[in-house]
């Protein structure tokens, strides 16, 4: 379904029944990347997955901010009359989720943050690319994307997982869901210069923070810091994951989330 807000039209997928669980994807991704988790979690919850503005099938403005992302989630909650929710975000989605839980602490009962960080001068992808600027000089956007993907897996991640992700990327391209260079730039710029560290103590939600041991984008030190600043937070490191535990350790990840939401 589409939900019309003041400036954008957001693609929202609602699946299942019972307690509402809002799910937020990562940078340059979209709902379809979360479908395995949606299918599993919607057996116990009403999952509300959102294509963030600038992504998927939602409106793609020329420029926007992290605050716009946060306001969009609150707008979807208002449109669907969701008074109190469970909230889950991965990477970029974890930044948005932090902002929502800080601004509306009474409306988030439980919070799941996967491969997160609490602050950033740039997006983590932009930082990684900047660190390898000389190596990537003159490369096409597709070549740069392939470079980033090769870097963000754990050393033990199987070739089959990498091949499956490459195949999914091709499907996304054929479906017209891969962002243009201009859209990619806007998405990255929205994540510049945020810092939730001073206000994380205001989060009321019971929180689960999950990091990948080999994540070069948001390393486990970032997750540990974040968890230490939230009053009721548990921190877990997935030893065989980089930045994509949903692909690298899917069963372990979903089991952790299910157990946390049940308690």
CORNOR-V57792 format. One record per pair of residues at least 24 apart in sequence whose ideal C-beta (glycine too) atoms are under 10 Angstrom apart, sorted by sequence separation. I is the first residue (numbers start at 1). GAP is how many residues later the second one is. D is the distance in Angstrom with one decimal. If there is no record, write none. Layout:
i->(I;I)
gap->(GAP;GAP)
d->(D;D)
This chain:
i->(14;15;18;21;22;23;24;25;31;32;69;72;73;83;84;85;86;87;88;89;90;91;92;94;95;124;128;145;206;207;209;210;211;213;214;219;236;13;16;17;18;19;20;21;22;23;24;25;27;30;31;32;48;50;70;71;74;82;84;85;86;87;88;89;90;91;95;200;205;206;207;208;209;210;211;212;213;214;217;218;15;16;17;18;19;20;21;22;23;24;25;26;28;29;30;31;50;66;69;70;73;74;84;85;86;87;88;89;90;91;125;200;203;204;205;206;207;208;209;210;211;212;213;214;215;216;217;234;15;16;17;18;19;20;21;22;23;24;25;27;28;29;30;31;69;70;73;77;89;125;142;200;203;204;205;206;207;208;209;210;211;212;213;214;215;216;217;14;15;16;17;18;20;21;22;24;27;28;30;48;68;69;70;71;72;95;124;197;200;201;202;203;204;205;206;207;208;209;210;212;213;214;215;13;16;17;26;48;66;67;70;71;74;95;197;200;201;202;203;212;213;214;215;234;15;16;17;25;66;69;70;73;74;77;196;199;200;201;203;211;212;215;15;16;25;69;70;73;77;92;142;198;200;210;212;14;15;16;48;66;67;70;71;91;92;197;211;212;213;14;15;66;70;74;91;92;145;196;200;212;13;14;15;46;48;70;91;145;196;211;214;13;14;210;12;13;46;67;142;212;12;13;48;52;55;115;141;144;212;11;12;13;48;141;11;12;46;47;48;49;50;141;145;210;10;11;45;46;52;141;144;10;11;45;47;52;140;212;9;10;11;210;10;13;45;50;141;210;8;9;11;13;49;52;8;10;11;12;24;41;7;8;10;11;12;50;210;3;10;11;41;210;5;9;10;11;24;208;2;9;10;24;208;8;9;210;8;22;37;208;7;8;208;5;8;37;207;208;5;7;22;34;66;206;2;3;4;22;157;206;208;2;8;34;2;7;20;33;156;157;206;22;126;154;155;156;34;125;126;129;153;154;155;8;12;20;22;152;154;7;20;29;91;127;153;154;10;14;20;29;125;126;152;153;5;8;10;20;22;23;24;26;27;28;29;125;126;152;153;7;8;12;20;21;22;23;24;25;26;27;28;29;123;124;152;6;7;10;19;20;21;22;23;24;25;26;27;123;126;151;152;5;6;10;14;19;20;21;22;23;24;25;26;27;122;123;125;126;151;152;5;8;12;19;20;21;22;23;24;25;26;122;123;124;7;12;24;25;26;27;123;148;3;5;6;10;24;26;122;123;148;5;23;24;121;122;4;5;22;24;25;120;121;122;123;3;24;120;121;3;5;24;120;121;5;22;23;117;119;120;121;3;4;22;119;120;3;24;118;119;120;3;37;117;118;119;1;22;118;119;1;117;118;119;165;168;116;117;118;118;119;118;162;165;156;157;161;164;165;154;156;157;131;154;155;156;157;162;22;154;156;161;162;154;155;157;161;24;26;128;153;154;161;20;21;23;26;127;128;152;153;154;161;19;24;127;152;153;154;157;158;19;21;118;124;151;152;153;154;157;111;124;125;151;152;156;157;111;112;116;124;156;96;102;105;111;112;113;114;115;116;117;123;124;149;153;154;28;92;95;96;99;101;108;109;110;111;112;113;114;115;116;124;148;149;153;154;27;92;95;98;102;103;108;109;110;111;112;113;114;115;152;27;28;99;102;105;107;108;109;110;111;112;113;114;115;26;27;92;98;101;102;105;106;107;108;110;111;112;113;114;117;120;124;26;27;92;95;101;102;103;105;106;108;116;91;99;102;104;105;115;117;118;95;98;101;102;117;98;101;102;115;116;117;120;100;101;115;119;101;114;115;117;118;98;100;113;115;117;118;97;101;116;117;119;115;116;118;119;97;115;117;118;98;114;116;117;118;97;113;116;118;116;118;118;113;113;94;128;56;94;28;113;57;69;87;125;56;57;60;86;111;124;28;57;60;62;85;86;87;88;90;113;56;62;69;84;111;55;60;61;63;64;68;69;110;111;113;114;56;60;62;63;64;66;67;95;115;55;62;65;66;91;94;114;54;61;64;65;66;51;60;63;64;65;66;91;115;60;63;65;66;67;91;114;115;55;65;66;98;102;115;54;61;65;94;101;114;115;54;66;114;115;114;115;33;54;55;94;98;114;53;54;53;54;33;52;54;32;33;54;53;52;32;33;114;32;112;30;114;29;32;114;28;33;112;30;32;112;31;30;110;29;30;112;28;30;111;112;28;29;110;28;110;27;91;109;90;91;110;90;28;90;28;90;27;29;28;27;28;27;27;90;27;88;86;88;88;86;86;27;26;37;36;40;33;36;40;34;33;37;41;45;33;36;40;44;40;43;37;41;45;26;37;40;41;44;26;36;40;44;26;37;41;25;21;21;19)
gap->(24;24;24;24;24;24;24;24;24;24;24;24;24;24;24;24;24;24;24;24;24;24;24;24;24;24;24;24;24;24;24;24;24;24;24;24;24;25;25;25;25;25;25;25;25;25;25;25;25;25;25;25;25;25;25;25;25;25;25;25;25;25;25;25;25;25;25;25;25;25;25;25;25;25;25;25;25;25;25;25;26;26;26;26;26;26;26;26;26;26;26;26;26;26;26;26;26;26;26;26;26;26;26;26;26;26;26;26;26;26;26;26;26;26;26;26;26;26;26;26;26;26;26;26;26;26;26;26;27;27;27;27;27;27;27;27;27;27;27;27;27;27;27;27;27;27;27;27;27;27;27;27;27;27;27;27;27;27;27;27;27;27;27;27;27;27;27;28;28;28;28;28;28;28;28;28;28;28;28;28;28;28;28;28;28;28;28;28;28;28;28;28;28;28;28;28;28;28;28;28;28;28;28;29;29;29;29;29;29;29;29;29;29;29;29;29;29;29;29;29;29;29;29;29;30;30;30;30;30;30;30;30;30;30;30;30;30;30;30;30;30;30;31;31;31;31;31;31;31;31;31;31;31;31;31;32;32;32;32;32;32;32;32;32;32;32;32;32;32;33;33;33;33;33;33;33;33;33;33;33;34;34;34;34;34;34;34;34;34;34;34;35;35;35;36;36;36;36;36;36;37;37;37;37;37;37;37;37;37;38;38;38;38;38;39;39;39;39;39;39;39;39;39;39;40;40;40;40;40;40;40;41;41;41;41;41;41;41;42;42;42;42;43;43;43;43;43;43;44;44;44;44;44;44;45;45;45;45;45;45;46;46;46;46;46;46;46;47;47;47;47;47;48;48;48;48;48;48;49;49;49;49;49;50;50;50;51;51;51;51;52;52;52;53;53;53;53;53;54;54;54;54;54;54;55;55;55;55;55;55;55;56;56;56;57;57;57;57;57;57;57;58;58;58;58;58;59;59;59;59;59;59;59;60;60;60;60;60;60;61;61;61;61;61;61;61;62;62;62;62;62;62;62;62;63;63;63;63;63;63;63;63;63;63;63;63;63;63;63;64;64;64;64;64;64;64;64;64;64;64;64;64;64;64;64;65;65;65;65;65;65;65;65;65;65;65;65;65;65;65;65;66;66;66;66;66;66;66;66;66;66;66;66;66;66;66;66;66;66;66;67;67;67;67;67;67;67;67;67;67;67;67;67;67;68;68;68;68;68;68;68;68;69;69;69;69;69;69;69;69;69;70;70;70;70;70;71;71;71;71;71;71;71;71;71;72;72;72;72;73;73;73;73;73;74;74;74;74;74;74;74;75;75;75;75;75;76;76;76;76;76;77;77;77;77;77;78;78;78;78;79;79;79;79;79;79;80;80;80;81;81;82;82;82;83;83;83;83;83;84;84;84;85;85;85;85;85;85;86;86;86;86;86;87;87;87;87;88;88;88;88;88;88;89;89;89;89;89;89;89;89;89;89;90;90;90;90;90;90;90;90;91;91;91;91;91;91;91;91;91;92;92;92;92;92;92;92;93;93;93;93;93;94;94;94;94;94;94;94;94;94;94;94;94;94;94;94;95;95;95;95;95;95;95;95;95;95;95;95;95;95;95;95;95;95;95;95;96;96;96;96;96;96;96;96;96;96;96;96;96;96;96;97;97;97;97;97;97;97;97;97;97;97;97;97;97;98;98;98;98;98;98;98;98;98;98;98;98;98;98;98;98;98;98;99;99;99;99;99;99;99;99;99;99;99;100;100;100;100;100;100;100;100;101;101;101;101;101;102;102;102;102;102;102;102;103;103;103;103;104;104;104;104;104;105;105;105;105;105;105;106;106;106;106;106;107;107;107;107;108;108;108;108;109;109;109;109;109;110;110;110;110;111;111;112;113;114;115;115;116;116;117;117;118;118;118;118;119;119;119;119;119;119;120;120;120;120;120;120;120;120;120;120;121;121;121;121;121;122;122;122;122;122;122;122;122;122;122;122;123;123;123;123;123;123;123;123;123;124;124;124;124;124;124;124;125;125;125;125;125;126;126;126;126;126;126;126;126;127;127;127;127;127;127;127;127;128;128;128;128;128;128;129;129;129;129;129;129;129;130;130;130;130;131;131;132;132;132;132;132;132;133;133;134;134;135;135;135;136;136;136;137;138;139;139;139;140;141;142;142;143;143;143;144;144;144;145;145;145;146;147;147;148;148;148;149;149;149;149;150;150;150;151;151;152;152;152;153;153;153;154;155;155;156;156;157;158;159;160;160;161;163;163;164;169;171;172;173;174;175;190;191;209;210;210;211;211;211;212;213;213;213;213;214;214;214;214;215;215;216;216;216;217;217;217;217;217;218;218;218;218;220;220;220;221;236;240;242)
d->(10.0;7.7;9.3;4.2;9.6;5.8;9.8;7.6;8.8;7.4;8.8;8.2;7.9;6.7;7.4;6.8;4.6;5.3;4.0;6.2;4.1;5.1;9.5;9.2;9.1;9.9;8.1;7.9;9.4;8.5;5.7;9.2;7.5;5.3;9.2;9.4;9.1;7.0;7.5;8.3;9.6;8.2;7.0;6.8;8.0;6.9;8.0;7.9;8.9;5.1;5.7;9.4;9.4;9.9;8.9;9.9;9.4;8.0;5.4;8.5;7.8;7.2;8.0;7.0;6.0;7.2;7.8;9.5;8.1;9.4;6.2;7.4;7.0;8.1;7.6;7.4;6.5;8.6;8.2;6.9;8.7;3.1;9.7;6.6;5.3;4.9;5.2;4.8;4.5;6.2;7.6;9.2;8.9;6.7;3.0;8.0;5.9;8.7;7.9;5.7;8.2;6.5;9.9;9.6;7.5;9.1;7.3;9.7;8.1;8.7;9.9;7.0;8.8;9.6;9.5;4.9;4.1;5.3;4.8;5.1;5.3;5.3;4.9;8.1;7.1;6.9;4.8;7.4;4.1;6.6;9.1;5.5;6.8;8.0;6.9;7.9;7.3;9.8;6.7;9.5;6.9;7.9;7.3;9.4;4.5;8.9;5.1;8.2;7.6;8.9;9.6;9.4;5.1;7.9;7.4;8.0;7.1;8.3;7.1;7.8;7.2;8.6;7.3;6.8;5.1;7.1;9.7;9.0;9.5;7.4;8.0;5.8;5.9;9.1;7.0;6.8;8.3;9.8;8.3;6.9;9.7;9.8;8.8;9.0;9.7;9.4;9.4;7.8;9.0;6.4;9.3;7.0;7.9;9.0;8.2;9.2;7.0;9.5;6.4;8.3;6.6;4.5;4.6;9.5;5.8;5.3;9.3;8.5;6.2;9.7;3.8;9.2;7.3;9.8;8.3;4.0;7.3;8.9;8.1;3.4;8.1;8.4;8.7;10.0;9.1;4.9;9.9;7.1;7.0;7.4;5.6;9.6;6.6;7.1;8.2;9.1;5.1;6.2;8.2;8.2;5.0;8.6;7.3;5.5;7.8;9.0;9.7;9.3;9.8;7.5;8.9;8.9;8.6;8.7;5.9;6.6;4.9;9.4;6.6;9.7;7.2;8.7;8.9;9.3;8.8;6.0;9.4;7.6;9.8;7.2;8.3;6.6;6.5;8.4;7.4;9.3;8.6;8.3;8.8;5.3;7.6;5.4;7.6;9.4;7.3;9.3;9.1;9.9;9.7;8.6;8.9;7.6;8.0;6.8;6.4;4.5;9.1;9.3;9.1;7.1;7.1;8.1;7.8;9.8;8.9;9.4;9.3;9.9;8.2;9.0;5.4;8.2;9.9;9.3;7.5;7.4;9.5;9.5;9.7;9.6;9.9;8.7;8.8;9.8;6.0;4.0;9.8;9.7;7.3;5.3;9.7;6.3;9.5;6.9;9.0;7.5;9.6;9.6;9.9;7.8;10.0;9.5;6.7;9.7;9.8;8.8;7.2;6.8;9.6;9.1;8.9;9.7;10.0;7.0;4.8;9.7;5.6;9.7;8.3;9.3;8.1;8.7;9.0;3.9;8.7;9.0;6.4;8.6;8.8;4.9;8.2;8.0;8.7;8.8;4.7;9.1;9.8;7.0;9.6;6.6;7.3;7.1;7.1;6.3;5.0;9.3;3.9;6.6;8.3;9.1;7.5;8.7;4.5;9.9;6.7;8.9;9.0;8.6;8.9;6.9;7.4;9.1;9.6;8.0;8.1;9.3;9.5;7.3;10.0;9.7;9.8;8.3;8.3;7.8;9.5;8.4;8.6;8.9;9.8;8.5;8.1;9.3;9.9;6.6;9.8;8.3;8.9;9.1;9.3;9.3;9.2;6.8;6.4;8.1;10.0;7.7;7.5;8.7;4.0;7.7;9.8;8.2;9.9;10.0;7.5;8.3;6.0;10.0;5.1;8.1;9.3;5.0;8.7;9.6;9.6;10.0;9.3;9.1;5.1;9.3;7.6;8.3;9.6;9.9;7.9;6.6;8.7;7.1;9.5;9.3;6.9;5.9;8.0;7.0;7.2;8.3;6.9;8.0;5.0;6.1;8.4;8.4;7.9;9.6;6.2;8.8;9.0;7.8;8.8;4.8;4.4;5.0;5.1;3.8;6.4;3.5;4.1;4.4;8.0;5.7;6.1;8.0;9.8;6.4;7.5;8.1;6.9;7.6;7.0;7.6;7.1;8.1;4.8;8.7;7.2;8.1;8.8;8.1;8.4;9.9;6.3;8.9;8.4;6.3;9.3;6.3;8.5;8.5;9.2;7.4;5.8;8.7;8.2;8.0;9.7;7.9;7.6;5.3;8.3;9.3;4.1;9.4;8.9;9.6;7.8;9.0;3.0;9.7;7.2;7.1;8.6;4.4;7.5;7.6;9.7;5.5;9.3;7.9;9.6;9.0;9.6;6.2;6.7;8.1;10.0;7.3;5.3;7.4;5.9;5.6;9.1;5.8;7.6;8.9;7.7;9.8;9.5;9.9;8.8;6.1;9.1;9.5;8.3;8.1;6.2;7.9;4.8;8.8;8.7;3.9;9.9;7.7;9.6;9.4;7.2;6.5;9.7;8.2;4.9;5.6;9.5;9.2;5.1;9.5;7.4;8.9;9.8;9.9;9.6;9.7;9.9;6.3;9.8;5.9;8.8;7.5;8.4;7.2;9.7;8.6;5.2;7.9;9.1;8.3;9.0;9.1;6.8;8.7;8.9;5.5;9.5;5.4;9.7;5.4;8.5;8.2;6.2;10.0;8.7;6.3;8.4;4.4;9.8;9.7;8.7;9.1;7.8;9.5;6.1;9.8;4.6;9.0;9.2;8.2;9.8;7.8;4.9;7.8;8.9;7.9;8.7;9.2;8.8;9.8;8.9;8.1;4.0;6.8;9.0;5.1;6.8;8.4;6.6;8.7;6.3;8.3;9.1;9.3;9.4;6.3;3.8;9.8;9.8;6.3;10.0;4.0;9.9;6.7;8.7;9.5;8.2;9.4;8.7;5.5;9.5;8.4;5.9;9.5;8.1;9.5;9.7;8.1;9.4;7.5;8.5;5.6;7.2;7.6;7.1;8.3;7.1;7.4;9.5;9.4;8.8;6.6;8.6;6.0;9.6;6.6;9.0;9.8;9.1;7.2;6.0;5.1;4.3;4.9;4.9;4.9;6.1;9.6;8.0;7.8;6.9;5.0;5.7;9.3;4.3;7.4;7.4;7.3;8.3;7.0;8.2;5.8;9.7;6.1;8.5;4.9;9.9;7.0;5.9;6.5;9.1;9.5;7.6;8.8;7.3;9.0;8.8;9.8;8.8;8.9;9.4;9.4;6.3;6.5;8.8;9.4;9.0;4.1;9.5;9.1;10.0;9.7;9.2;5.6;9.6;7.1;5.6;8.3;9.6;7.7;8.8;8.5;6.1;4.4;7.0;4.7;9.9;7.2;6.0;8.6;9.1;9.8;7.7;5.0;8.6;5.4;9.5;9.3;9.4;7.0;7.5;9.7;9.9;9.2;4.0;9.0;9.9;7.9;6.8;7.6;9.0;8.7;5.8;6.3;9.1;9.4;7.4;8.2;4.5;9.4;9.0;9.8;6.8;9.5;9.6;7.5;5.6;9.8;9.1;6.7;9.1;6.8;8.3;8.5;9.7;9.6;9.3;8.4;8.7;9.7;10.0;7.3;9.4;10.0;9.4;7.7;8.5;7.9;8.1;9.8;7.7;8.5;7.6;9.5;9.7;9.6;8.9;8.9;8.6;6.2;8.8;6.8;9.9;9.3;8.4;9.0;9.4;9.2;6.7;7.1;9.0;9.7;8.3;9.7;10.0;9.5;5.3;9.7;5.5;8.5;9.9;9.0;9.6;9.2;7.2;6.2;8.5;5.5;9.3;8.2;9.3;7.6;7.1;8.5;5.4;6.1;9.3;7.5;6.8;5.3;9.0;8.4;7.2;8.1;8.7;7.8;8.8;9.0;8.8;6.7;9.7;8.6;8.4;9.8;5.2;7.9;9.9;5.4;6.2;9.6;8.9;9.1;8.6;9.6;7.8;9.1;9.7;9.7;6.8;6.6;9.3;9.5;5.8;6.8;8.5;8.7;7.6;9.5;4.9;9.1;9.9;7.4;8.4;9.9;8.3;9.9;7.0;8.5;9.0;8.5;8.2;7.3;7.3;9.9;7.9;9.5;8.9;8.1;8.3;9.5;9.4;8.7;9.6;7.1;5.7;9.7;5.8;9.9;9.1;9.8;6.6;9.6;9.5;9.7;7.6;7.9;9.7;7.0;5.4;6.1;9.5;6.9;9.6;9.2;8.9;8.9;8.8;8.5;8.5;6.2;7.0;8.9;9.8;5.9;5.9;8.4;7.1;8.9;9.6;6.9;7.0;9.6;9.8;8.7;9.3;5.9;9.2;9.5;6.2;7.2;9.0;9.5;9.1;9.7;7.5;7.8;8.1;7.5;9.6;9.1;6.7;5.4;7.2;9.9;9.5;8.0;7.2;7.1;8.4;6.3;8.9;7.4;7.5;8.7;8.2;7.8;7.9;9.4;7.8;7.9;9.9;9.3;7.2;8.1)
